[in-house]
Amino acid sequence: MNVRDHTTGSRGRIELRRAMRLVGLAAGMVGSATTPLTAQSVLIAPTAIVIDAQRPSTAITLVNTGTAPAEVSLSFSFGLPSTDSAGNMQITLDETPPDSLPSAVGFVHAYPSRLVLPAGARQVVRLVAAPQRKLEAREYWARLIVTSRQGRQMMVGTASDAPSEAQVALDLEVRSVLGVFYRPAGLSTALQMGIPTTRLANGQLETRVRLDRGGNAAFVGSVSAVLRDSLGREQSRKDVPLGVYYALEPLITLDLDSVPKGTYELELSARAERPDVPKGQLLPARVVSQRTRVIVP
């Protein structure tokens, strides 16, 4: 799953402080553990962070690929992925979650938590989990927020020669939010899949399915939606990476542009597999699936 919060502020004769805010949500809320995450020109790897009781610390690497120094700060918050009434994925960050939720915010720390990263430099940051009490056998979660600020950039307009109208100095701030999983011993996960619902809209097949997590840890994997004809041939497919912490009911759409009229079978299956996360960081779970008939008029 990852959240990228790109915030642009500005100072100068034209004040545009916090003029733009873009929030990107990956469907699984767990990012790639092997592919660096770009925060402006600061790369972060890995982006799926797993800490367990046997190895209570791990490390991430920050790399400044830009041409100016970057001020970087690291902090922690709490947030769980959910789906709204339309099936869209969303996440809300909360620094003080209820005690009933298994938050790791209070006992996971970053060293250093603030630094200046010169252009072209890299820095290893160590994440340490230090619980102050014995924890229940369940997975604990946090979100690592990496905020990157770099030097002022000038935007030059052409409408006027007057500097006060033609130039804007921009200070760019980018936030990248990464999932953190703290795992004591004795964890397991599972998934229950409900009966899918379908409808045709705008040349697409829309399906929603209820996903409920079992066990005491998040289910991290992928849901595949495959439309097959009467001979079992695949006509359309969508693979959605996701993380089910408690329950989700995501919207999955399949393109029907090249699908002829007829009767088809839609299969939805969920596996604890993701091409962007090493198997060693995924808890095993039994494959679950559901099938339903679909008529394309």
N, C-alpha and C positions, 0 to 999 in steps of 0.2 A: 502494500500500500503506500505511498508517499504523498506528502502535501508540499507543494511549492507555492510560497506566498511571495510574489514579486511586487515590491512596493517602490514606487518612484517618487522621490521628493525633489523639490527644486528651491533654489534661492537665487536672488539677483533682483533686477528691476522688475521682472515678472515673477510673482510668487506662485509656485505650483507645488507647494509642499504636500506630499502624499497625494499626488495627482492621479496615480494609477495603482490599482490593486488587482492582481490576478491570482486566483487560487486554483491550482490543478490537483485533481484527485485521481490517483491510480486506483482501479477497481478493487484490487486486493488489499490496499492500504499497507502493503508490505512490499518494499522495493527490491530491486535486484541486489543480490549479495555479491555479484561479480562485476556489474556494470557501474562505473562511477556516476554519481548524480551531479549535474551541473548547477551550481548556484552562482549565477553570473559567470565569472571566469574562475571560480573556485570549485574544484572537483572534490567529491566526497566518496570514499569507498572503504568498506562495503556499506550498503544501505539497508541491509537487514541485520540487525544487531541482536545476537543471542548470547546471554550470560547465564551460566548455571552455577549451582552451589559448589561443584567440584573445581570450577575455574571462574572465580568471582570477578574477573576482570578481562577486558578485551580491548582492542585498539581500533581506531579508525584513522585514515590518512587523509589530510587536506592538502590539495595541490593548487597553487595559484598559477593559472595559465595565462593570466593577463599581463599587462605592461605597467601596472601601477600596484603599489602595496594595497593589501586588503585588511581591514579591521574585521576580525572574526570573533563572535561570541557564541557560547554554547549554553543552553539552558534546557530544562525539562518541563514538560506539561503532560496532561493526560487527555486521551481522546479515543473514542471507539468508533469504528465505521458503522453506519446505519443506512437504511434506505428510506426515502420519503414516500409519500402516498403515490407517486408516479413511478417508483422503482429506481430513482436516481440515487447514486451513492453520495454520501456526505459524511463529514466529520466535524465535530465541535470540540475545540480544545478547552480544557478546564484545569487550572492549576491547583484547585482544591476540590477534588472529586469526593463523593460521599464515602464514608468508611466501609460501606458494604461492597465497594468495588475494589478489585485487587490491583491497587496502584503501586508502582515501583518508584514514583516520583520522589518520595521522601528519602530513599536510600540509594539511589544511583547518582553518581557524581562524575563530572568530567574534569580531567587534569591535563593541560590548563583549560580553564573555562573562558579565558580571554587571551587573545594574541594578535599580533600584527604579522601578517604573512607577506614577506617581500615578493615582488614579481618573480615568477619562475621558481619559487621555493616550495618546499613541502614540509609538513609538520605532522608528527604522530601525536594523536590525542588519546589518552587512556581513559576508558570508562570503567568505573569500579562500583560494584554492588556491595553495600555494607549494611545489611539489615540489623536493626538494634534489638530484634526479638526473634524468637523462633516462629517461622512462617508455616502456615497451613500448606498441605500438599496441593498446590494449585499454581497456575502460571500467573505471573505478575507483569503488568504492562506499563509502559511510559512512551512518550514521544520526545525524541531528541530534536531540539530546534537549533539549527545552525544558521546564524544570521551573518551575512557578509555585506560589508560596506566598502566601497572603493572610491577612489578620488573623483573629484568633480569633473564632469564632462560638459563641453560647450555645444549647444545646439544653435546654429547660425541660420537665420531666416534670410529671405531675399526680397521681402515686401518693402523694406525701407533700409536706408543706410544708417539710420539712427541706432546706435548700440542699444539704447534702452528698449527699442522695439524689436531688434533683430536678434538679440542674443539672450539665451536662457542658460543658466548654469544648473546642471542636474547632479544631484547626489543620489546614486542608485543603491537601494537596499534590497537584498534578496533573502528570503527565509526558506530554508529547506527543512521539512519535518520528516524524520525517519522513525520507524517503529523499533522499539526496544522490548525484548522479551527476557524476563528473568525466570529461570526454570529450576526450582528445587527438584529433588529426586521424586520419582513415582508419578510422572505425568503421562497422560494419554489423551487422545482426542478421537472424536467420531463425528459423523454427520448424518442427520436424518433429512430426507428430501420429501416434500409434499407433492401433491398432484399438481402438475403445471396447468396454467390457464393460457390460452392463446387467442389472438385476434389478428386480423389483417388490416393494415393501415398504411396508406401512402406507398404501396408497392413493397411493403415489408411484412414479415411475420414477426409479431411481438409476442413474447412469452414471458411469464413471470412464474417463479417457483419459490416456495417457502423453504428456507434452509435453517435448520436448528442444530446447534452444536451440542455434542455429547462429550463426556469426559470432563477433565479439569484443565484443559488448555485449548487455545484457539486452533481452529482448523484452518490451515494455510494450504492452498492448492488452487485448482482450476475447475471451472464448470464448462463443459463442452455441450453445445447445442448442435445436433446434426440432423438434417432433413434428408430422408432417403426415400427413393421410389419403391415400387412394388418388387423390383429385382434386387433391392438392397444397395443400389448405386447412390452415392452421396451427391446431392444436388446443391446443398448450401451448408455452411458450417460457421460457427463462431465459438472461439475459445476465450473465456473470461477469467483472468487471474483474480483471486479474491482471498480475503481472510474473514472467517466467520467467528467472531468473538462470542456472541450469544445467538443472535438470529438476524437473518437478512431475507429480503424478498426482492432480489434484483430484477430489473428489466433487461432482457436479452433480445436483440433484434437480428433477424436474418434477412439478407437481401434476396428478393424473389425475381429480380429483373430477368434472369436467364432460366427461370424454372417454369416449365410448361404447365398448362392446366392439368389437374388430376388429383388423385388421392395419395397422400404421403404419410410416412411415419416420422414423427419428431421424437428423437431420443435426447434426453438430458442426462448427463453423467457427471459426477464429481469425483475427483481424484486428488490425493495429497501429493501432487506433482506440479512443479512449475519449472519451465526452462530457465528462468532467471534466478532461481534460488538453489544452491547445492542441496543434494539429498540429505546431507548430514545435518542441515538446519531445519528439516521438515520432520514433524512427528508423523509416524505411519498411521494410516486409517483405511478402513475397508471402503472399496469403491461402491457408491450408491448410484442408482439410476431410475429414471421413470420414462415411460413411453406414452405417446398419445397420437391420435389420428388427426391429420390436417388436410383440408380440402382447399386447393388453390383454384378459384373459379376462372 
